[in-house]
């Protein structure tokens, strides 16, 4: 998902998923739509932009610089930290993030700022989060329209596949140690939607370390990674150099929207379908 994903995996796997509409915390009992929002996660910022609430965003997290509708908005947080003093000075009436950020935002709640957390662990969470943000901003109609449009785009992409087989995919999120995704993770669900299958069928959690020996035994058809993992620098050593996918040059570096469970996930889905098409004939 984001640059510090591997560093944060140990935190993520220890946290339970939140409820369908987002988990509100102390200070968040509110009926009026939010007017000034700080978004601590790029995918939530994208959601807000796509439902027409981008102008309400007064603060964002790192890695939001490529989101046009909030260009120039102050960066007030990383993934594992927030600048509480700066956020308070922005006078937000709502701060949104994901459950693993509850601890880092405790000082905001003590200051009386409403916080709401949205799970981003599964494909279905994309749509629950969009709807929840629609409720929070008084844009339920726009949220429902966006959800319907995304579902239609996904169905159209799936109909275009016409695959004869489902290539096995290993998602590499770290090389030393090796990190990957389990069958219940968001990325595994995207792989399935694209017509592939996660080569890892059992992991114990959504994200976890994986042994070199087990990876060698898998011999996946392809490897999907991101630009922050720098897998290219490890391909010349074991276990990577002994993988058929590496020898056949089936190592694919995904765009940011492939890992980000937000409203542009179909761009990542389309990207993966096109990479898998030659392997699925």
C-alpha positions in Angstrom: 0.0 0.0 0.0 2.4 2.8 1.0 6.1 3.4 1.4 6.3 2.3 5.0 4.0 -0.7 4.5 6.5 -3.4 5.5 7.7 -1.4 8.5 4.1 -1.2 9.7 3.0 -4.8 9.0 3.6 -6.0 12.5 1.3 -3.3 13.7 -1.4 -4.0 11.1 -1.6 -7.7 11.7 -2.2 -7.2 15.4 -5.2 -4.9 15.0 -8.8 -6.1 14.4 -10.8 -4.8 11.5 -13.3 -2.0 12.3 -17.1 -1.9 11.6 -18.7 -1.4 8.2 -19.2 2.3 8.4 -16.0 3.2 10.1 -15.2 3.1 13.9 -15.9 6.4 15.6 -14.1 7.2 18.8 -14.5 9.5 21.8 -15.4 13.0 20.7 -16.9 11.8 17.4 -20.6 11.9 18.3 -21.9 14.3 15.7 -24.9 14.8 13.5 -23.9 17.8 11.3 -21.7 17.0 8.2 -18.0 17.7 8.7 -16.7 20.9 7.2 -13.0 20.7 7.9 -11.3 17.3 7.6 -7.8 16.0 8.1 -7.2 12.8 6.3 -4.4 10.5 7.6 -4.4 8.0 4.7 -4.1 8.7 0.9 -6.8 6.3 -0.1 -9.3 8.1 2.2 -8.2 11.4 0.8 -8.9 10.0 -2.7 -12.4 8.9 -1.5 -13.1 12.3 -0.3 -12.0 13.9 -3.5 -14.1 11.5 -5.6 -17.3 12.2 -3.7 -16.8 16.0 -4.1 -15.5 16.6 -0.6 -11.9 17.5 -1.5 -12.5 21.2 -0.7 -13.2 20.2 2.9 -9.8 18.6 3.4 -7.5 20.9 5.3 -4.7 18.5 6.1 -3.3 15.3 4.6 -0.7 12.6 5.2 2.5 11.9 3.4 2.3 10.3 0.0 -0.7 12.4 -0.9 1.3 14.7 -3.2 0.0 13.0 -6.3 -3.7 13.6 -5.5 -4.6 16.7 -7.6 -7.6 17.9 -5.5 -5.5 18.4 -2.4 -2.3 19.7 -3.9 -0.9 22.4 -1.7 -2.8 21.2 1.4 -0.5 20.9 4.5 1.1 17.5 5.2 0.5 16.9 8.9 1.1 13.2 9.3 3.1 10.1 8.2 1.8 6.6 8.5 3.0 6.1 12.0 3.0 9.6 13.4 1.0 12.8 13.4 1.9 16.4 14.0 -0.8 16.9 16.6 0.0 20.6 17.3 -0.3 21.5 13.6 -3.5 19.5 13.2 -5.1 21.4 16.2 -4.1 24.7 14.6 -6.0 23.7 11.5 -9.2 23.5 13.5 -10.6 20.3 12.0 -14.0 19.0 13.0 -13.1 15.5 11.9 -9.9 13.5 11.5 -10.1 10.2 9.5 -7.7 7.4 9.4 -7.4 3.6 9.8 -7.5 1.6 13.0 -3.7 1.2 13.4 -3.6 5.0 13.8 -5.7 5.1 16.9 -2.8 5.2 19.3 -1.0 8.0 17.4 -4.2 10.2 17.4 -5.0 9.8 21.1 -3.8 13.4 21.8 -6.2 14.7 19.2 -9.1 13.0 21.0 -7.9 14.5 24.3 -8.1 17.9 22.6 -11.7 17.2 21.7 -11.2 16.6 18.0 -13.6 14.0 16.5 -11.8 11.0 15.0 -13.2 8.2 12.8 -11.3 5.1 11.6 -12.0 3.1 8.5 -10.7 -0.4 7.9 -8.8 -0.9 4.6 -8.1 -4.7 4.9 -10.4 -6.1 2.3 -11.9 -5.3 -1.1 -15.3 -4.7 0.4 -13.8 -2.1 2.8 -13.3 0.1 -0.3 -17.1 0.6 -0.6 -17.8 0.7 3.1 -15.3 3.5 3.5 -16.7 5.5 0.6 -20.2 5.2 2.0 -19.0 6.1 5.5 -17.2 9.2 4.3 -20.4 10.1 2.3 -22.3 9.9 5.6 -19.7 12.0 7.4 -19.7 14.7 4.8 -23.4 14.8 3.9 -22.6 13.3 0.4 -24.4 9.9 0.6 -25.8 10.3 -2.9 -22.4 11.0 -4.4 -20.9 8.1 -2.5 -23.6 5.7 -3.7 -23.1 6.9 -7.3 -19.3 6.4 -7.0 -19.8 2.9 -5.6 -22.1 1.9 -8.4 -19.7 3.3 -11.0 -16.7 1.4 -9.5 -18.7 -1.9 -9.5 -19.6 -1.5 -13.1 -16.0 -0.8 -14.1 -14.8 -3.9 -12.3 -17.4 -6.1 -14.0 -16.4 -4.7 -17.4 -12.7 -5.4 -16.7 -13.5 -9.0 -15.5 -15.6 -9.6 -18.6 -12.6 -8.7 -20.8 -10.3 -11.3 -19.3 -11.2 -14.5 -21.1 -8.4 -16.4 -19.4 -7.9 -20.1 -20.0 -6.1 -20.6 -16.7 -5.4 -18.7 -13.4 -1.7 -17.9 -13.1 -0.2 -18.2 -9.6 1.1 -14.9 -8.2 3.5 -14.2 -5.4 3.2 -10.7 -4.0 6.5 -9.5 -2.7 6.4 -6.7 -0.1 9.9 -7.3 1.4 13.1 -9.1 0.5 15.1 -9.3 3.7 13.2 -10.8 5.3 10.6 -11.8 2.7 7.1 -10.4 3.4 4.0 -11.4 1.5 0.2 -11.4 1.7 -2.2 -14.1 2.8 -5.3 -15.3 1.0 -7.6 -13.0 3.1 -5.7 -9.8 2.3 -6.9 -7.0 0.1 -4.1 -7.6 -2.4 -5.0 -11.3 -2.7 -8.6 -10.3 -3.5 -7.4 -8.0 -6.2 -5.2 -10.8 -7.7 -8.4 -13.0 -7.8 -10.4 -10.3 -9.4 -7.7 -10.0 -12.1 -8.0 -13.7 -12.9 -5.0 -14.9 -11.0 -4.6 -16.8 -7.7 -2.4 -16.1 -4.8 0.3 -18.7 -4.7 0.3 -18.5 -0.9 -2.7 -20.4 0.2 -2.1 -20.3 4.0 -0.3 -17.6 6.0 -2.1 -17.1 9.3 -2.6 -13.3 8.8 -3.1 -10.8 6.0 0.6 -9.9 6.0 3.5 -12.0 7.3 7.0 -13.1 6.7 7.6 -16.0 4.4 10.5 -18.4 4.2 12.8 -18.6 1.2 12.4 -22.4 1.2 8.6 -22.1 0.9 8.9 -19.6 -1.9 11.2 -21.9 -3.8 8.7 -24.7 -3.4 5.9 -22.5 -4.7 7.5 -21.6 -8.0 4.8 -19.0 -8.9 4.1 -18.0 -12.5 4.7 -14.4 -11.7 5.8 -12.0 -8.9 4.1 -8.7 -8.2 6.0 -6.1 -6.2 6.0 -2.4 -5.7 8.6 0.3 -6.3 9.5 0.7 -2.6 10.5 -3.0 -2.2 13.4 -2.7 -4.6 13.1 -6.3 -5.6 15.3 -5.7 -8.6 18.4 -5.4 -6.3 17.7 -8.9 -4.9 16.9 -10.9 -8.0 20.6 -12.0 -8.4 20.6 -13.9 -5.1 18.6 -16.7 -3.6 15.8 -17.6 -3.5 14.9 -15.2 -6.2 17.3 -16.2 -8.9 16.1 -19.8 -8.7 12.5 -18.9 -9.4 11.0 -19.7 -12.8 9.2 -16.3 -12.7 12.4 -14.5 -12.4 14.2 -16.4 -15.2 11.1 -15.9 -17.5 11.1 -12.1 -16.6 7.6 -12.3 -15.1 8.4 -9.8 -12.3 6.0 -6.9 -12.4 6.3 -3.6 -10.5 2.9 -2.4 -9.6 1.6 1.2 -9.8 0.6 2.8 -6.5 -3.1 2.3 -7.2 -2.7 -1.4 -7.2 -1.8 -1.5 -3.5 -4.1 1.4 -2.4 -7.6 0.3 -1.5 -9.3 3.5 -2.8 -11.5 4.7 -5.6 -8.8 4.1 -8.3 -8.3 0.4 -7.6 -9.7 -0.4 -11.1 -6.6 1.2 -12.6 -4.5 -1.3 -10.7 -6.8 -4.1 -11.6 -6.6 -3.3 -15.3 -2.8 -3.1 -15.0 -2.6 -6.6 -13.5 -5.1 -8.1 -16.0 -2.9 -6.9 -18.9 0.2 -8.4 -17.2 -1.5 -11.8 -16.6 -3.1 -12.1 -20.0 0.0 -13.7 -21.7 0.4 -16.1 -18.8 -3.3 -17.2 -18.9 -3.6 -18.3 -22.5 
